[in-house]
Amino acid sequence: MPWLNVPTFFAEHLRQKDRLDVSQKVMAFLILTAARSGEARGVKWSEIDFNSATWTLPADRMKSKQVHRVPLSKQVLALLEDQLGLHELFVFPSVRDQTQLSDMALTAFLRHHEIASDVSGRVATAHGFRSSFRDWCSENSYPRDLAERALAHTVQNKVEAAYHRTDLLELRRPMMQAWANFVTCD
């Protein structure tokens, strides 16, 4: 989805306060954190630190097999607080099975609402919102390093990677808040 269309999509499809629409909540979380689908669907309460407003994903849940920290915006914290008490382990449990949401849940949500992508005749994908975020970062002059770290992309150049070991968490925090403000029109 083109980045300029994300706030309209969010307002029309993700602002409702139905605690039982888990797909809706996960989609909002995924967009606001720029996470991959599996990371968002599988988020556990043990990974969330409300005090530091940080989501820490363990290496075994990451594509790169490295720990990834995500600064949480005020909008994400409010979304998480709304989920408190629904499940002991998962933040966004499947209502029927009380397990991690299926990998098709977000695809089904987008198809059900016929959310168009920027490719003519195609439905948007959950993963595509990471591209929307990346384009927004570029269009708003955020440094490449911050955007790439937010997406948990690894540095491909081995020499550069050896010298660049920080995750830039605190520098990413204002960027992620600005993204959430843009998406939610706050």
C-alpha positions, 0 to 999 in steps of 0.5 A: 500500500502506498505510504500516503494511503496508510492513515486512511486504511488505519482510520477506516479499518483498524480504529474500532474498539472490538477486543475480539477482532484479533486480526484487526489488533495484530494488523494495527500492531504490525503497521505501527511497529513495522514488524513482520507478520510472524513476529507480530502474531507471536508476540508474548507478554514476556517480550513487552516491557511497559516501563521502558516502552520496548518490545524485545524479540528473542533471537529464535523468533527473528529472521536474522537470528539476532535479538531485536528491540523495538521502541513502542509508541504511545499508540502501541502501548495503548493497544497493548494495554487494551489486550491485558488479561486476554491471555497469559502467554500471547498478546494477540491469541486466536479467539477460538484456539487460544494459541498463536494466530494463524499465518493466514489471519492477516491475509484473510483480513486484507482480502475480506476488506478488499484492501488494494495494494499499489499493484493493480488488481492485487490485494495488499499484503501484511508484509507490504506495510513494511515497505510502506514504512520504509518509503515513509522513512525515505520521504521524511528524510530519516537516515537509512541506518534508522529505517533499516534497524527498525526493519531488523535488516542486517548489515550485509557488508561484513566489514561494516557489520563488524564496526556497526553493532548498535541497534540505535534504539533511542534514536529510533524512538522518535522516528517510530513515534512520528510514524505512529502519529502519521498512521493514526493522524495524532 
